[in-house]
Every structure is written in structure tokens, then in C-alpha cells.
């Protein structure tokens, strides 16, 4: 999968340290992912991360509008073919993001995929069809 086909939307609310770790995992220069952070009214300095991550698009909301509305704002900002929706505390490597998109690219009968984020390996579950 070409990385420039994937947008990652992260909703964050008052968890600047978790968000920073998540962004560090996703924003390696070779990753080529479009990363969009919707800050859902945080008051913990999350807005200042835009200096640390200049290639990430930040949308700061004036207050917490709820997770679903924040996701919708992020989805509207996404410009790529595939969109991965995340919480701010998720750690996932770009290779795992690409593997998820590969499943969508290869299988016309699959409309959505979800990673197993319960283990420290940070990799998707194997495709049951393979």
C-alpha cells in the first residue's frame, strides 16, 4: 500500500502525553501518512504539540463536543482514500496501518478493518481469509 493513500484521524481530550506518544509512533518521515488531530477542547497544552509535529494537521475545538462529533470533523478533513480512526492513547506503527489498508485494497468484500490493539506487538490480527 502506498502510505500517501491513508489518513489517520485522532481525537484527543486532555491527554497530551498519550497524544505525543501516539504521534511519535505515526509521524516518521517515511510513513507518509496524513495525520489529523481533533483536539476536543483540551486544556492541558495539547494545542502546543503543533510546534513539535509540524506535519500534523490540528483542529482545536473550543469545547468538548463529544467523540463522535470530533471524529466527523476529522473525517471531513481527511484527504486520502482510507481513513483510520483512533483515540489519543493508541500506539500503532505505520507498517501496521499500511497492513490494514492492504486488506481493504486486496479484498473487495471487506469494507472496514480494525487492528487488535491489546498486545504490545502493535500489529494487526492476521486476515482470517488468508
Backbone as XML, in Angstrom:
<?xml version="1.0"?>
<chain id="A" units="angstrom">
  <residue number="1" name="UNK">
    <atom name="N" x="0.852" y="-1.185" z="0.000"/>
    <atom name="CA" x="0.000" y="0.000" z="0.000"/>
    <atom name="C" x="0.886" y="1.233" z="0.000"/>
  </residue>
  <residue number="2" name="UNK">
    <atom name="N" x="0.531" y="2.178" z="-0.824"/>
    <atom name="CA" x="1.221" y="3.456" z="-0.805"/>
    <atom name="C" x="0.765" y="4.233" z="0.431"/>
  </residue>
  <residue number="3" name="UNK">
    <atom name="N" x="1.682" y="4.657" z="1.283"/>
    <atom name="CA" x="1.289" y="5.357" z="2.505"/>
    <atom name="C" x="0.496" y="6.626" z="2.239"/>
  </residue>
  <residue number="4" name="UNK">
    <atom name="N" x="0.724" y="7.271" z="1.104"/>
    <atom name="CA" x="0.022" y="8.528" z="0.855"/>
    <atom name="C" x="-1.444" y="8.321" z="0.518"/>
  </residue>
  <residue number="5" name="UNK">
    <atom name="N" x="-1.966" y="7.123" z="0.707"/>
    <atom name="CA" x="-3.382" y="6.840" z="0.499"/>
    <atom name="C" x="-4.148" y="6.778" z="1.819"/>
  </residue>
  <residue number="6" name="UNK">
    <atom name="N" x="-3.472" y="7.049" z="2.937"/>
    <atom name="CA" x="-4.084" y="6.820" z="4.246"/>
    <atom name="C" x="-4.085" y="8.092" z="5.092"/>
  </residue>
  <residue number="7" name="UNK">
    <atom name="N" x="-5.268" y="8.424" z="5.615"/>
    <atom name="CA" x="-5.411" y="9.485" z="6.615"/>
    <atom name="C" x="-5.657" y="8.828" z="7.967"/>
  </residue>
  <residue number="8" name="UNK">
    <atom name="N" x="-5.055" y="9.370" z="8.996"/>
    <atom name="CA" x="-5.274" y="8.908" z="10.363"/>
    <atom name="C" x="-5.900" y="10.059" z="11.133"/>
  </residue>
  <residue number="9" name="UNK">
    <atom name="N" x="-7.079" y="9.820" z="11.702"/>
    <atom name="CA" x="-7.782" y="10.831" z="12.486"/>
    <atom name="C" x="-7.701" y="10.426" z="13.957"/>
  </residue>
  <residue number="10" name="UNK">
    <atom name="N" x="-7.166" y="11.319" z="14.770"/>
    <atom name="CA" x="-7.023" y="11.077" z="16.205"/>
    <atom name="C" x="-7.837" y="12.128" z="16.953"/>
  </residue>
  <residue number="11" name="UNK">
    <atom name="N" x="-8.705" y="11.665" z="17.829"/>
    <atom name="CA" x="-9.443" y="12.578" z="18.701"/>
    <atom name="C" x="-8.756" y="12.586" z="20.053"/>
  </residue>
  <residue number="12" name="UNK">
    <atom name="N" x="-8.508" y="13.792" z="20.562"/>
    <atom name="CA" x="-7.799" y="13.932" z="21.825"/>
    <atom name="C" x="-8.558" y="14.843" z="22.776"/>
  </residue>
  <residue number="13" name="UNK">
    <atom name="N" x="-8.505" y="14.481" z="24.058"/>
    <atom name="CA" x="-9.104" y="15.337" z="25.080"/>
    <atom name="C" x="-8.306" y="15.191" z="26.371"/>
  </residue>
  <residue number="14" name="UNK">
    <atom name="N" x="-7.526" y="16.229" z="26.691"/>
    <atom name="CA" x="-6.782" y="16.329" z="27.945"/>
    <atom name="C" x="-5.861" y="15.139" z="28.218"/>
  </residue>
  <residue number="15" name="UNK">
    <atom name="N" x="-5.203" y="14.640" z="27.181"/>
    <atom name="CA" x="-4.218" y="13.565" z="27.368"/>
    <atom name="C" x="-3.002" y="13.862" z="26.490"/>
  </residue>
  <residue number="16" name="UNK">
    <atom name="N" x="-2.371" y="14.985" z="26.748"/>
    <atom name="CA" x="-1.277" y="15.461" z="25.910"/>
    <atom name="C" x="-0.122" y="14.461" z="25.852"/>
  </residue>
  <residue number="17" name="UNK">
    <atom name="N" x="0.214" y="13.809" z="26.962"/>
    <atom name="CA" x="1.329" y="12.870" z="26.948"/>
    <atom name="C" x="1.029" y="11.644" z="26.093"/>
  </residue>
  <residue number="18" name="UNK">
    <atom name="N" x="-0.182" y="11.111" z="26.199"/>
    <atom name="CA" x="-0.570" y="9.972" z="25.376"/>
    <atom name="C" x="-0.605" y="10.371" z="23.900"/>
  </residue>
  <residue number="19" name="UNK">
    <atom name="N" x="-1.131" y="11.548" z="23.613"/>
    <atom name="CA" x="-1.194" y="12.030" z="22.240"/>
    <atom name="C" x="0.216" y="12.168" z="21.660"/>
  </residue>
  <residue number="20" name="UNK">
    <atom name="N" x="1.132" y="12.707" z="22.419"/>
    <atom name="CA" x="2.515" y="12.862" z="21.961"/>
    <atom name="C" x="3.107" y="11.498" z="21.597"/>
  </residue>
  <residue number="21" name="UNK">
    <atom name="N" x="2.918" y="10.495" z="22.454"/>
    <atom name="CA" x="3.435" y="9.152" z="22.149"/>
    <atom name="C" x="2.798" y="8.591" z="20.882"/>
  </residue>
  <residue number="22" name="UNK">
    <atom name="N" x="1.522" y="8.775" z="20.732"/>
    <atom name="CA" x="0.818" y="8.287" z="19.545"/>
    <atom name="C" x="1.354" y="8.958" z="18.286"/>
  </residue>
  <residue number="23" name="UNK">
    <atom name="N" x="1.542" y="10.268" z="18.342"/>
    <atom name="CA" x="2.054" y="10.997" z="17.181"/>
    <atom name="C" x="3.486" y="10.598" z="16.848"/>
  </residue>
  <residue number="24" name="UNK">
    <atom name="N" x="4.311" y="10.366" z="17.855"/>
    <atom name="CA" x="5.686" y="9.923" z="17.599"/>
    <atom name="C" x="5.692" y="8.587" z="16.866"/>
  </residue>
  <residue number="25" name="UNK">
    <atom name="N" x="4.759" y="7.711" z="17.204"/>
    <atom name="CA" x="4.698" y="6.405" z="16.555"/>
    <atom name="C" x="4.237" y="6.510" z="15.106"/>
  </residue>
  <residue number="26" name="UNK">
    <atom name="N" x="3.430" y="7.501" z="14.785"/>
    <atom name="CA" x="2.817" y="7.597" z="13.454"/>
    <atom name="C" x="3.522" y="8.523" z="12.479"/>
  </residue>
  <residue number="27" name="UNK">
    <atom name="N" x="4.359" y="9.412" z="12.942"/>
    <atom name="CA" x="4.817" y="10.500" z="12.078"/>
    <atom name="C" x="6.259" y="10.389" z="11.601"/>
  </residue>
  <residue number="28" name="UNK">
    <atom name="N" x="6.783" y="9.196" z="11.531"/>
    <atom name="CA" x="8.121" y="9.058" z="10.939"/>
    <atom name="C" x="8.066" y="9.591" z="9.512"/>
  </residue>
  <residue number="29" name="UNK">
    <atom name="N" x="9.093" y="10.296" z="9.067"/>
    <atom name="CA" x="9.056" y="10.914" z="7.736"/>
    <atom name="C" x="8.732" y="9.930" z="6.613"/>
  </residue>
  <residue number="30" name="UNK">
    <atom name="N" x="9.229" y="8.705" z="6.727"/>
    <atom name="CA" x="8.984" y="7.730" z="5.677"/>
    <atom name="C" x="7.571" y="7.150" z="5.723"/>
  </residue>
  <residue number="31" name="UNK">
    <atom name="N" x="6.823" y="7.420" z="6.777"/>
    <atom name="CA" x="5.476" y="6.855" z="6.909"/>
    <atom name="C" x="4.530" y="7.397" z="5.844"/>
  </residue>
  <residue number="32" name="UNK">
    <atom name="N" x="4.605" y="8.691" z="5.557"/>
    <atom name="CA" x="3.780" y="9.278" z="4.515"/>
    <atom name="C" x="2.298" y="9.325" z="4.826"/>
  </residue>
  <residue number="33" name="UNK">
    <atom name="N" x="1.926" y="9.167" z="6.080"/>
    <atom name="CA" x="0.520" y="9.199" z="6.467"/>
    <atom name="C" x="0.060" y="10.645" z="6.662"/>
  </residue>
  <residue number="34" name="UNK">
    <atom name="N" x="-1.177" y="10.930" z="6.294"/>
    <atom name="CA" x="-1.773" y="12.206" z="6.660"/>
    <atom name="C" x="-2.344" y="12.013" z="8.061"/>
  </residue>
  <residue number="35" name="UNK">
    <atom name="N" x="-1.868" y="12.786" z="9.021"/>
    <atom name="CA" x="-2.332" y="12.662" z="10.400"/>
    <atom name="C" x="-3.085" y="13.927" z="10.771"/>
  </residue>
  <residue number="36" name="UNK">
    <atom name="N" x="-4.301" y="13.718" z="11.267"/>
    <atom name="CA" x="-5.182" y="14.813" z="11.659"/>
    <atom name="C" x="-5.554" y="14.615" z="13.122"/>
  </residue>
  <residue number="37" name="UNK">
    <atom name="N" x="-5.319" y="15.631" z="13.944"/>
    <atom name="CA" x="-5.702" y="15.580" z="15.353"/>
    <atom name="C" x="-6.850" y="16.554" z="15.565"/>
  </residue>
  <residue number="38" name="UNK">
    <atom name="N" x="-7.925" y="16.044" z="16.133"/>
    <atom name="CA" x="-9.037" y="16.898" z="16.540"/>
    <atom name="C" x="-8.961" y="17.000" z="18.056"/>
  </residue>
  <residue number="39" name="UNK">
    <atom name="N" x="-8.556" y="18.179" z="18.525"/>
    <atom name="CA" x="-8.449" y="18.442" z="19.961"/>
    <atom name="C" x="-9.827" y="18.867" z="20.441"/>
  </residue>
  <residue number="40" name="UNK">
    <atom name="N" x="-10.423" y="18.036" z="21.252"/>
    <atom name="CA" x="-11.805" y="18.204" z="21.676"/>
    <atom name="C" x="-11.921" y="19.123" z="22.896"/>
  </residue>
  <residue number="41" name="UNK">
    <atom name="N" x="-11.300" y="20.301" z="22.807"/>
    <atom name="CA" x="-11.403" y="21.290" z="23.883"/>
    <atom name="C" x="-10.431" y="21.070" z="25.024"/>
  </residue>
  <residue number="42" name="UNK">
    <atom name="N" x="-9.300" y="20.440" z="24.769"/>
    <atom name="CA" x="-8.314" y="20.171" z="25.828"/>
    <atom name="C" x="-7.809" y="21.458" z="26.455"/>
  </residue>
  <residue number="43" name="UNK">
    <atom name="N" x="-7.429" y="21.339" z="27.724"/>
    <atom name="CA" x="-6.854" y="22.462" z="28.445"/>
    <atom name="C" x="-5.507" y="22.066" z="29.060"/>
  </residue>
  <residue number="44" name="UNK">
    <atom name="N" x="-4.876" y="21.071" z="28.474"/>
    <atom name="CA" x="-3.626" y="20.553" z="29.035"/>
    <atom name="C" x="-2.403" y="20.848" z="28.174"/>
  </residue>
  <residue number="45" name="UNK">
    <atom name="N" x="-2.523" y="21.762" z="27.222"/>
    <atom name="CA" x="-1.385" y="22.112" z="26.379"/>
    <atom name="C" x="-1.278" y="21.302" z="25.105"/>
  </residue>
  <residue number="46" name="UNK">
    <atom name="N" x="-2.258" y="20.496" z="24.782"/>
    <atom name="CA" x="-2.211" y="19.674" z="23.566"/>
    <atom name="C" x="-2.078" y="20.537" z="22.313"/>
  </residue>
  <residue number="47" name="UNK">
    <atom name="N" x="-2.638" y="21.722" z="22.331"/>
    <atom name="CA" x="-2.561" y="22.605" z="21.162"/>
    <atom name="C" x="-1.120" y="22.991" z="20.850"/>
  </residue>
  <residue number="48" name="UNK">
    <atom name="N" x="-0.256" y="22.983" z="21.853"/>
    <atom name="CA" x="1.147" y="23.331" z="21.646"/>
    <atom name="C" x="1.921" y="22.250" z="20.907"/>
  </residue>
  <residue number="49" name="UNK">
    <atom name="N" x="1.344" y="21.076" z="20.747"/>
    <atom name="CA" x="2.028" y="19.997" z="20.031"/>
    <atom name="C" x="2.191" y="20.307" z="18.546"/>
  </residue>
  <residue number="50" name="UNK">
    <atom name="N" x="1.464" y="21.279" z="18.048"/>
    <atom name="CA" x="1.589" y="21.615" z="16.626"/>
    <atom name="C" x="3.006" y="22.097" z="16.300"/>
  </residue>
  <residue number="51" name="UNK">
    <atom name="N" x="3.695" y="22.699" z="17.256"/>
    <atom name="CA" x="5.084" y="23.107" z="17.040"/>
    <atom name="C" x="6.008" y="21.889" z="16.959"/>
  </residue>
  <residue number="52" name="UNK">
    <atom name="N" x="5.705" y="20.893" z="17.761"/>
    <atom name="CA" x="6.511" y="19.674" z="17.817"/>
    <atom name="C" x="6.267" y="18.757" z="16.604"/>
  </residue>
  <residue number="53" name="UNK">
    <atom name="N" x="5.058" y="18.808" z="16.063"/>
    <atom name="CA" x="4.663" y="17.955" z="14.943"/>
    <atom name="C" x="4.107" y="18.829" z="13.812"/>
  </residue>
  <residue number="54" name="UNK">
    <atom name="N" x="4.981" y="19.532" z="13.086"/>
    <atom name="CA" x="4.508" y="20.496" z="12.086"/>
    <atom name="C" x="3.782" y="19.872" z="10.898"/>
  </residue>
  <residue number="55" name="UNK">
    <atom name="N" x="3.971" y="18.576" z="10.646"/>
    <atom name="CA" x="3.302" y="17.936" z="9.517"/>
    <atom name="C" x="1.924" y="17.390" z="9.871"/>
  </residue>
  <residue number="56" name="UNK">
    <atom name="N" x="1.534" y="17.519" z="11.128"/>
    <atom name="CA" x="0.227" y="17.052" z="11.580"/>
    <atom name="C" x="-0.756" y="18.208" z="11.504"/>
  </residue>
  <residue number="57" name="UNK">
    <atom name="N" x="-1.941" y="17.933" z="11.007"/>
    <atom name="CA" x="-2.988" y="18.957" z="10.949"/>
    <atom name="C" x="-3.774" y="18.911" z="12.261"/>
  </residue>
  <residue number="58" name="UNK">
    <atom name="N" x="-3.792" y="20.029" z="12.975"/>
    <atom name="CA" x="-4.512" y="20.124" z="14.245"/>
    <atom name="C" x="-5.775" y="20.958" z="14.058"/>
  </residue>
  <residue number="59" name="UNK">
    <atom name="N" x="-6.877" y="20.452" z="14.574"/>
    <atom name="CA" x="-8.125" y="21.210" z="14.639"/>
    <atom name="C" x="-8.494" y="21.329" z="16.108"/>
  </residue>
  <residue number="60" name="UNK">
    <atom name="N" x="-8.454" y="22.540" z="16.643"/>
    <atom name="CA" x="-8.770" y="22.748" z="18.054"/>
    <atom name="C" x="-10.215" y="23.202" z="18.176"/>
  </residue>
  <residue number="61" name="UNK">
    <atom name="N" x="-11.002" y="22.415" z="18.881"/>
    <atom name="CA" x="-12.401" y="22.776" z="19.123"/>
    <atom name="C" x="-12.480" y="23.618" z="20.395"/>
  </residue>
  <residue number="62" name="UNK">
    <atom name="N" x="-13.417" y="24.554" z="20.467"/>
    <atom name="CA" x="-13.497" y="25.443" z="21.630"/>
    <atom name="C" x="-13.951" y="24.748" z="22.912"/>
  </residue>
  <residue number="63" name="UNK">
    <atom name="N" x="-14.606" y="23.597" z="22.764"/>
    <atom name="CA" x="-15.037" y="22.821" z="23.931"/>
    <atom name="C" x="-15.205" y="21.370" z="23.489"/>
  </residue>
  <residue number="64" name="UNK">
    <atom name="N" x="-15.468" y="20.506" z="24.450"/>
    <atom name="CA" x="-15.653" y="19.090" z="24.145"/>
    <atom name="C" x="-17.050" y="18.876" z="23.556"/>
  </residue>
  <residue number="65" name="UNK">
    <atom name="N" x="-17.079" y="18.556" z="22.256"/>
    <atom name="CA" x="-18.340" y="18.301" z="21.567"/>
    <atom name="C" x="-18.697" y="16.823" z="21.552"/>
  </residue>
  <residue number="66" name="UNK">
    <atom name="N" x="-17.875" y="15.991" z="22.165"/>
    <atom name="CA" x="-18.106" y="14.554" z="22.172"/>
    <atom name="C" x="-17.270" y="13.861" z="21.106"/>
  </residue>
  <residue number="67" name="UNK">
    <atom name="N" x="-17.021" y="12.596" z="21.345"/>
    <atom name="CA" x="-16.134" y="11.825" z="20.489"/>
    <atom name="C" x="-16.659" y="11.705" z="19.060"/>
  </residue>
  <residue number="68" name="UNK">
    <atom name="N" x="-17.939" y="11.409" z="18.904"/>
    <atom name="CA" x="-18.492" y="11.188" z="17.561"/>
    <atom name="C" x="-18.428" y="12.450" z="16.717"/>
  </residue>
  <residue number="69" name="UNK">
    <atom name="N" x="-18.802" y="13.568" z="17.276"/>
    <atom name="CA" x="-18.743" y="14.819" z="16.511"/>
    <atom name="C" x="-17.307" y="15.166" z="16.133"/>
  </residue>
  <residue number="70" name="UNK">
    <atom name="N" x="-16.380" y="14.944" z="17.062"/>
    <atom name="CA" x="-14.966" y="15.211" z="16.774"/>
    <atom name="C" x="-14.464" y="14.290" z="15.653"/>
  </residue>
  <residue number="71" name="UNK">
    <atom name="N" x="-14.860" y="13.016" z="15.683"/>
    <atom name="CA" x="-14.484" y="12.109" z="14.595"/>
    <atom name="C" x="-15.012" y="12.619" z="13.260"/>
  </residue>
  <residue number="72" name="UNK">
    <atom name="N" x="-16.255" y="13.055" z="13.242"/>
    <atom name="CA" x="-16.845" y="13.552" z="11.992"/>
    <atom name="C" x="-16.083" y="14.768" z="11.460"/>
  </residue>
  <residue number="73" name="UNK">
    <atom name="N" x="-15.644" y="15.633" z="12.339"/>
    <atom name="CA" x="-14.843" y="16.795" z="11.920"/>
    <atom name="C" x="-13.533" y="16.313" z="11.308"/>
  </residue>
  <residue number="74" name="UNK">
    <atom name="N" x="-12.908" y="15.344" z="11.937"/>
    <atom name="CA" x="-11.666" y="14.797" z="11.404"/>
    <atom name="C" x="-11.856" y="14.085" z="10.075"/>
  </residue>
  <residue number="75" name="UNK">
    <atom name="N" x="-12.931" y="13.339" z="9.940"/>
    <atom name="CA" x="-13.218" y="12.628" z="8.690"/>
    <atom name="C" x="-13.398" y="13.629" z="7.553"/>
  </residue>
  <residue number="76" name="UNK">
    <atom name="N" x="-14.093" y="14.713" z="7.811"/>
    <atom name="CA" x="-14.283" y="15.731" z="6.766"/>
    <atom name="C" x="-12.961" y="16.364" z="6.332"/>
  </residue>
  <residue number="77" name="UNK">
    <atom name="N" x="-11.984" y="16.402" z="7.227"/>
    <atom name="CA" x="-10.682" y="16.983" z="6.892"/>
    <atom name="C" x="-9.767" y="15.989" z="6.170"/>
  </residue>
  <residue number="78" name="UNK">
    <atom name="N" x="-10.080" y="14.711" z="6.243"/>
    <atom name="CA" x="-9.235" y="13.681" z="5.633"/>
    <atom name="C" x="-9.273" y="13.790" z="4.110"/>
  </residue>
  <residue number="79" name="UNK">
    <atom name="N" x="-8.106" y="13.641" z="3.497"/>
    <atom name="CA" x="-7.981" y="13.812" z="2.048"/>
    <atom name="C" x="-7.545" y="12.537" z="1.330"/>
  </residue>
  <residue number="80" name="UNK">
    <atom name="N" x="-7.362" y="11.462" z="2.031"/>
    <atom name="CA" x="-6.826" y="10.244" z="1.435"/>
    <atom name="C" x="-7.944" y="9.217" z="1.185"/>
  </residue>
  <residue number="81" name="UNK">
    <atom name="N" x="-7.593" y="8.126" z="0.525"/>
    <atom name="CA" x="-8.568" y="7.094" z="0.163"/>
    <atom name="C" x="-9.076" y="6.301" z="1.362"/>
  </residue>
  <residue number="82" name="UNK">
    <atom name="N" x="-8.201" y="6.053" z="2.326"/>
    <atom name="CA" x="-8.548" y="5.255" z="3.501"/>
    <atom name="C" x="-8.375" y="6.097" z="4.750"/>
  </residue>
  <residue number="83" name="UNK">
    <atom name="N" x="-9.230" y="5.831" z="5.755"/>
    <atom name="CA" x="-9.193" y="6.608" z="6.999"/>
    <atom name="C" x="-9.141" y="5.643" z="8.177"/>
  </residue>
  <residue number="84" name="UNK">
    <atom name="N" x="-8.172" y="5.864" z="9.072"/>
    <atom name="CA" x="-8.073" y="5.119" z="10.317"/>
    <atom name="C" x="-8.474" y="6.058" z="11.445"/>
  </residue>
  <residue number="85" name="UNK">
    <atom name="N" x="-9.421" y="5.638" z="12.268"/>
    <atom name="CA" x="-9.918" y="6.440" z="13.383"/>
    <atom name="C" x="-9.315" y="5.920" z="14.683"/>
  </residue>
  <residue number="86" name="UNK">
    <atom name="N" x="-8.723" y="6.831" z="15.474"/>
    <atom name="CA" x="-8.038" y="6.424" z="16.697"/>
    <atom name="C" x="-8.358" y="7.330" z="17.870"/>
  </residue>
  <residue number="87" name="UNK">
    <atom name="N" x="-8.203" y="6.767" z="19.070"/>
    <atom name="CA" x="-8.149" y="7.554" z="20.298"/>
    <atom name="C" x="-6.716" y="8.051" z="20.455"/>
  </residue>
  <residue number="88" name="UNK">
    <atom name="N" x="-6.531" y="9.035" z="21.322"/>
    <atom name="CA" x="-5.211" y="9.633" z="21.500"/>
    <atom name="C" x="-4.215" y="8.744" z="22.234"/>
  </residue>
  <residue number="89" name="UNK">
    <atom name="N" x="-4.667" y="7.679" z="22.850"/>
    <atom name="CA" x="-3.748" y="6.821" z="23.605"/>
    <atom name="C" x="-3.325" y="5.569" z="22.837"/>
  </residue>
  <residue number="90" name="UNK">
    <atom name="N" x="-3.690" y="5.474" z="21.568"/>
    <atom name="CA" x="-3.357" y="4.292" z="20.772"/>
    <atom name="C" x="-1.949" y="4.426" z="20.202"/>
  </residue>
  <residue number="91" name="UNK">
    <atom name="N" x="-1.161" y="3.373" z="20.369"/>
    <atom name="CA" x="0.166" y="3.304" z="19.766"/>
    <atom name="C" x="0.102" y="2.273" z="18.646"/>
  </residue>
  <residue number="92" name="UNK">
    <atom name="N" x="0.310" y="2.727" z="17.428"/>
    <atom name="CA" x="0.308" y="1.837" z="16.277"/>
    <atom name="C" x="1.359" y="2.325" z="15.291"/>
  </residue>
  <residue number="93" name="UNK">
    <atom name="N" x="2.117" y="1.397" z="14.765"/>
    <atom name="CA" x="3.189" y="1.737" z="13.840"/>
    <atom name="C" x="2.625" y="1.939" z="12.434"/>
  </residue>
  <residue number="94" name="UNK">
    <atom name="N" x="3.280" y="2.775" z="11.628"/>
    <atom name="CA" x="2.833" y="2.975" z="10.249"/>
    <atom name="C" x="2.736" y="1.669" z="9.453"/>
  </residue>
  <residue number="95" name="UNK">
    <atom name="N" x="3.621" y="0.722" z="9.707"/>
    <atom name="CA" x="3.560" y="-0.554" z="8.982"/>
    <atom name="C" x="2.250" y="-1.284" z="9.270"/>
  </residue>
  <residue number="96" name="UNK">
    <atom name="N" x="1.772" y="-1.210" z="10.494"/>
    <atom name="CA" x="0.503" y="-1.847" z="10.841"/>
    <atom name="C" x="-0.668" y="-1.115" z="10.187"/>
  </residue>
  <residue number="97" name="UNK">
    <atom name="N" x="-0.583" y="0.204" z="10.123"/>
    <atom name="CA" x="-1.615" y="0.989" z="9.439"/>
    <atom name="C" x="-1.668" y="0.592" z="7.969"/>
  </residue>
  <residue number="98" name="UNK">
    <atom name="N" x="-0.503" y="0.466" z="7.349"/>
    <atom name="CA" x="-0.444" y="0.058" z="5.946"/>
    <atom name="C" x="-0.990" y="-1.353" z="5.747"/>
  </residue>
  <residue number="99" name="UNK">
    <atom name="N" x="-0.717" y="-2.252" z="6.681"/>
    <atom name="CA" x="-1.232" y="-3.619" z="6.575"/>
    <atom name="C" x="-2.754" y="-3.635" z="6.615"/>
  </residue>
  <residue number="100" name="UNK">
    <atom name="N" x="-3.337" y="-2.793" z="7.445"/>
    <atom name="CA" x="-4.804" y="-2.707" z="7.499"/>
    <atom name="C" x="-5.356" y="-2.219" z="6.162"/>
  </residue>
  <residue number="101" name="UNK">
    <atom name="N" x="-4.732" y="-1.209" z="5.599"/>
    <atom name="CA" x="-5.182" y="-0.677" z="4.314"/>
    <atom name="C" x="-4.978" y="-1.702" z="3.200"/>
  </residue>
  <residue number="102" name="UNK">
    <atom name="N" x="-3.936" y="-2.506" z="3.301"/>
    <atom name="CA" x="-3.702" y="-3.551" z="2.302"/>
    <atom name="C" x="-4.875" y="-4.518" z="2.228"/>
  </residue>
  <residue number="103" name="UNK">
    <atom name="N" x="-5.445" y="-4.848" z="3.381"/>
    <atom name="CA" x="-6.603" y="-5.751" z="3.394"/>
    <atom name="C" x="-7.751" y="-5.125" z="2.612"/>
  </residue>
  <residue number="104" name="UNK">
    <atom name="N" x="-7.982" y="-3.846" z="2.827"/>
    <atom name="CA" x="-9.057" y="-3.169" z="2.099"/>
    <atom name="C" x="-8.769" y="-3.107" z="0.605"/>
  </residue>
  <residue number="105" name="UNK">
    <atom name="N" x="-7.524" y="-2.909" z="0.270"/>
    <atom name="CA" x="-7.132" y="-2.810" z="-1.129"/>
    <atom name="C" x="-7.280" y="-4.156" z="-1.846"/>
  </residue>
  <residue number="106" name="UNK">
    <atom name="N" x="-6.941" y="-5.230" z="-1.160"/>
    <atom name="CA" x="-6.938" y="-6.566" z="-1.758"/>
    <atom name="C" x="-8.303" y="-7.243" z="-1.768"/>
  </residue>
  <residue number="107" name="UNK">
    <atom name="N" x="-9.148" y="-6.913" z="-0.834"/>
    <atom name="CA" x="-10.404" y="-7.642" z="-0.670"/>
    <atom name="C" x="-11.599" y="-6.723" z="-0.914"/>
  </residue>
  <residue number="108" name="UNK">
    <atom name="N" x="-12.240" y="-6.875" z="-2.034"/>
    <atom name="CA" x="-13.399" y="-6.053" z="-2.371"/>
    <atom name="C" x="-14.613" y="-6.379" z="-1.502"/>
  </residue>
  <residue number="109" name="UNK">
    <atom name="N" x="-14.615" y="-7.536" z="-0.840"/>
    <atom name="CA" x="-15.725" y="-7.921" z="0.027"/>
    <atom name="C" x="-15.575" y="-7.385" z="1.450"/>
  </residue>
  <residue number="110" name="UNK">
    <atom name="N" x="-14.514" y="-6.635" z="1.710"/>
    <atom name="CA" x="-14.257" y="-6.084" z="3.037"/>
    <atom name="C" x="-14.397" y="-4.566" z="2.970"/>
  </residue>
  <residue number="111" name="UNK">
    <atom name="N" x="-15.225" y="-4.019" z="3.847"/>
    <atom name="CA" x="-15.462" y="-2.576" z="3.841"/>
    <atom name="C" x="-14.764" y="-1.864" z="4.996"/>
  </residue>
  <residue number="112" name="UNK">
    <atom name="N" x="-14.376" y="-2.606" z="6.022"/>
    <atom name="CA" x="-13.733" y="-1.988" z="7.179"/>
    <atom name="C" x="-12.829" y="-3.014" z="7.847"/>
  </residue>
  <residue number="113" name="UNK">
    <atom name="N" x="-11.777" y="-2.527" z="8.466"/>
    <atom name="CA" x="-10.876" y="-3.380" z="9.230"/>
    <atom name="C" x="-10.578" y="-2.704" z="10.555"/>
  </residue>
  <residue number="114" name="UNK">
    <atom name="N" x="-10.145" y="-3.506" z="11.527"/>
    <atom name="CA" x="-9.836" y="-2.970" z="12.845"/>
    <atom name="C" x="-8.621" y="-3.707" z="13.392"/>
  </residue>
  <residue number="115" name="UNK">
    <atom name="N" x="-7.645" y="-2.986" z="13.917"/>
    <atom name="CA" x="-6.478" y="-3.663" z="14.487"/>
    <atom name="C" x="-6.779" y="-4.210" z="15.874"/>
  </residue>
  <residue number="116" name="UNK">
    <atom name="N" x="-6.036" y="-5.238" z="16.255"/>
    <atom name="CA" x="-6.067" y="-5.721" z="17.627"/>
    <atom name="C" x="-5.019" y="-4.916" z="18.378"/>
  </residue>
  <residue number="117" name="UNK">
    <atom name="N" x="-5.450" y="-4.028" z="19.232"/>
    <atom name="CA" x="-4.526" y="-3.139" z="19.938"/>
    <atom name="C" x="-4.382" y="-3.524" z="21.402"/>
  </residue>
  <residue number="118" name="UNK">
    <atom name="N" x="-4.549" y="-4.797" z="21.686"/>
    <atom name="CA" x="-4.476" y="-5.264" z="23.062"/>
    <atom name="C" x="-3.143" y="-5.883" z="23.427"/>
  </residue>
  <residue number="119" name="UNK">
    <atom name="N" x="-2.211" y="-5.914" z="22.490"/>
    <atom name="CA" x="-0.933" y="-6.542" z="22.780"/>
    <atom name="C" x="0.206" y="-5.568" z="22.475"/>
  </residue>
  <residue number="120" name="UNK">
    <atom name="N" x="1.340" y="-5.780" z="23.107"/>
    <atom name="CA" x="2.472" y="-4.870" z="22.884"/>
    <atom name="C" x="3.125" y="-5.021" z="21.510"/>
  </residue>
  <residue number="121" name="UNK">
    <atom name="N" x="2.740" y="-6.019" z="20.727"/>
    <atom name="CA" x="3.348" y="-6.201" z="19.416"/>
    <atom name="C" x="2.959" y="-5.107" z="18.433"/>
  </residue>
  <residue number="122" name="UNK">
    <atom name="N" x="1.881" y="-4.401" z="18.656"/>
    <atom name="CA" x="1.403" y="-3.312" z="17.808"/>
    <atom name="C" x="1.345" y="-3.761" z="16.348"/>
  </residue>
  <residue number="123" name="UNK">
    <atom name="N" x="0.578" y="-4.786" z="16.092"/>
    <atom name="CA" x="0.404" y="-5.256" z="14.722"/>
    <atom name="C" x="-1.017" y="-5.771" z="14.572"/>
  </residue>
  <residue number="124" name="UNK">
    <atom name="N" x="-1.536" y="-5.752" z="13.368"/>
    <atom name="CA" x="-2.917" y="-6.188" z="13.182"/>
    <atom name="C" x="-3.056" y="-7.696" z="13.307"/>
  </residue>
  <residue number="125" name="UNK">
    <atom name="N" x="-4.267" y="-8.119" z="13.586"/>
    <atom name="CA" x="-4.565" y="-9.541" z="13.572"/>
    <atom name="C" x="-4.388" y="-10.076" z="12.169"/>
  </residue>
  <residue number="126" name="UNK">
    <atom name="N" x="-4.040" y="-11.326" z="12.013"/>
    <atom name="CA" x="-3.961" y="-11.875" z="10.665"/>
    <atom name="C" x="-5.332" y="-11.892" z="10.019"/>
  </residue>
  <residue number="127" name="UNK">
    <atom name="N" x="-5.345" y="-11.726" z="8.705"/>
    <atom name="CA" x="-6.585" y="-11.765" z="7.945"/>
    <atom name="C" x="-7.111" y="-13.197" z="7.965"/>
  </residue>
  <residue number="128" name="UNK">
    <atom name="N" x="-8.339" y="-13.421" z="8.456"/>
    <atom name="CA" x="-8.857" y="-14.778" z="8.525"/>
    <atom name="C" x="-9.062" y="-15.416" z="7.153"/>
  </residue>
  <residue number="129" name="UNK">
    <atom name="N" x="-9.090" y="-14.614" z="6.106"/>
    <atom name="CA" x="-9.275" y="-15.142" z="4.760"/>
    <atom name="C" x="-8.001" y="-15.676" z="4.144"/>
  </residue>
  <residue number="130" name="UNK">
    <atom name="N" x="-6.857" y="-15.438" z="4.795"/>
    <atom name="CA" x="-5.566" y="-15.891" z="4.238"/>
    <atom name="C" x="-5.030" y="-17.077" z="4.993"/>
  </residue>
</chain>
